[in-house]
Amino acid sequence: MTPRPPTPLTAVTPPLAEPSGWHRIELTVNGERITAEVESRLLLSDFLRDRLRLTGTHVGCEHGVCGACTVLVDDEPVRTCLTLAVQCEGAVIRTVESLAPGDAPLTPVQRAFHECHGMQCGFCTPGFVMTATALIEQPERPGTEQVADALSGHLCRCTGYRNIRRAVCQALDERFGE
């Protein structure tokens, strides 16, 4: 019996690669209007990091617990690991890269984190900075409980939080007065 030639491999198209699984979205990211085709299941964290190369958005737990992936969506802190890119149709998104682009001076939050040593390894820092940015952009100074609540959604394994809280309070003092 003569051996048969090998059968050529054929790529199988995954279910969401069908046209019905793709969506055209338009959104603004760091001041720039973006139009993209995305799969229904694409996470915002993956869209920002892999498609737009905005790697300041860190992915930690992928369960919405650690806060490292926090960005501002329509000025509200949002966990990008729990948000689908298609949910951001028409939204305005700001990542940590938007805060002091190029040679621009540091924002009050960034400066406070630097001056108060509010970071060690830096992995959690972008999420904390974006949440603190949302706090100082409020029209009125947030109370101690609001600040504690906002920061409670973030995990840091290095600092013990004291310097992070000091940094946020310093930025709030600069914005609203002591």
C-alpha positions in Angstrom: 0.0 0.0 0.0 1.4 3.4 -1.0 1.3 6.2 1.6 -1.1 9.1 0.9 0.3 12.6 0.7 -0.4 14.7 3.8 -3.7 16.6 3.9 -3.0 20.4 3.9 -4.1 22.2 7.0 -7.0 24.5 6.8 -7.4 27.4 9.2 -10.7 27.3 11.1 -12.3 30.7 11.5 -13.3 31.3 15.1 -17.0 32.2 15.7 -16.4 35.9 16.5 -14.2 36.4 13.4 -17.5 36.4 11.4 -18.6 39.9 10.4 -21.4 39.9 12.9 -18.8 39.7 15.7 -17.1 42.9 14.7 -18.2 46.4 15.4 -17.0 49.8 14.2 -16.5 52.2 17.1 -15.6 55.8 17.3 -14.2 57.3 20.5 -11.8 60.0 21.6 -8.6 58.7 23.3 -6.3 61.3 24.9 -7.8 64.0 22.8 -7.5 62.1 19.5 -10.5 60.9 17.6 -10.2 57.2 16.9 -12.2 54.9 14.6 -11.6 51.2 14.8 -13.1 47.8 14.0 -13.2 45.7 17.2 -14.4 42.2 18.1 -17.4 42.1 20.4 -15.3 40.5 23.2 -12.3 42.8 23.0 -11.6 44.3 26.4 -10.8 48.0 26.6 -7.5 47.2 28.3 -6.5 45.1 25.3 -7.7 47.8 22.9 -5.7 50.5 24.6 -2.5 48.4 25.1 -2.4 46.3 22.0 -4.2 48.3 19.4 -3.2 51.9 20.4 0.1 51.0 22.1 -0.9 53.0 25.3 0.9 50.7 27.7 0.6 52.9 30.7 -2.7 51.2 31.4 -1.4 48.2 33.3 -3.2 44.9 33.6 -3.0 43.2 36.9 -5.7 40.9 38.2 -8.0 41.0 35.2 -10.9 40.8 37.6 -11.4 44.5 38.5 -10.0 44.1 41.9 -6.5 45.7 41.8 -7.3 49.0 39.9 -4.0 49.0 37.9 -6.0 49.3 34.7 -8.0 52.3 35.7 -8.5 55.0 33.1 -11.1 57.9 32.9 -14.1 57.3 30.7 -16.2 60.4 30.4 -14.2 61.7 33.4 -15.1 58.7 35.6 -12.6 56.1 36.8 -13.3 52.8 35.0 -11.6 49.4 35.2 -10.6 48.6 31.6 -10.3 44.9 32.4 -14.0 44.7 33.0 -15.1 47.0 30.1 -15.5 46.0 26.5 -14.2 48.3 23.9 -17.6 48.4 22.2 -19.1 49.8 25.3 -17.0 52.9 24.8 -18.7 54.0 21.6 -18.7 57.8 21.6 -16.8 58.0 24.9 -13.9 60.3 25.8 -11.1 58.2 27.4 -8.1 59.5 29.1 -5.1 57.3 30.0 -2.1 58.1 32.2 -0.3 59.1 28.9 -2.6 62.1 28.6 -1.5 63.8 31.8 1.9 65.2 30.9 2.6 64.5 27.3 6.1 65.2 25.9 7.8 67.9 27.9 4.7 69.2 29.5 5.0 69.9 33.2 3.7 67.3 35.6 0.1 67.6 36.8 -0.5 68.3 40.5 -1.3 64.6 41.1 1.9 63.4 39.3 4.0 66.0 41.2 2.5 65.0 44.5 3.1 61.3 43.9 6.7 62.2 43.1 7.2 64.5 46.1 5.5 62.2 48.6 7.1 59.0 47.3 3.7 57.6 46.5 5.1 54.7 44.5 7.7 52.1 44.7 7.6 49.5 41.9 5.1 51.7 40.0 2.9 49.0 38.7 -0.2 50.2 40.5 0.7 53.9 40.0 -1.2 54.7 36.8 -4.5 53.5 38.2 -4.0 55.4 41.4 -3.0 58.6 39.5 -6.1 58.4 37.2 -8.4 57.9 40.2 -6.7 60.8 42.0 -7.0 62.9 38.8 -10.8 62.3 38.8 -10.9 63.4 42.5 -9.1 66.7 42.0 -11.3 67.5 38.9 -14.5 67.4 40.9 -16.1 70.8 41.3 -15.9 70.6 45.1 -13.3 69.1 47.4 -14.2 65.4 48.1 -14.4 64.5 51.8 -12.1 62.1 53.6 -14.6 59.3 53.2 -14.9 59.9 49.4 -11.1 59.8 49.1 -10.8 56.7 51.1 -13.6 55.0 49.1 -12.0 55.9 45.8 -8.6 54.6 46.9 -10.0 51.5 48.4 -10.5 50.1 44.9 -6.8 49.9 44.3 -4.2 47.4 45.5 -0.5 48.2 46.1 1.8 45.5 47.4 4.8 47.8 48.0 3.9 51.1 49.8 1.5 50.4 52.6 -0.7 53.3 51.2 0.5 56.0 53.6 2.4 57.9 51.0 -0.2 57.4 48.4 -2.8 58.9 50.6 -0.4 61.8 51.4 0.1 62.4 47.7 -3.6 62.5 47.0 -4.2 64.9 49.9 -1.4 67.1 48.7 -2.9 67.3 45.2 -6.3 68.1 46.7 -4.8 70.8 49.0 -3.1 72.3 45.9 -6.4 72.3 44.0 -8.8 73.3 46.7 -6.7 74.8 49.4 -5.9 73.3 52.8 
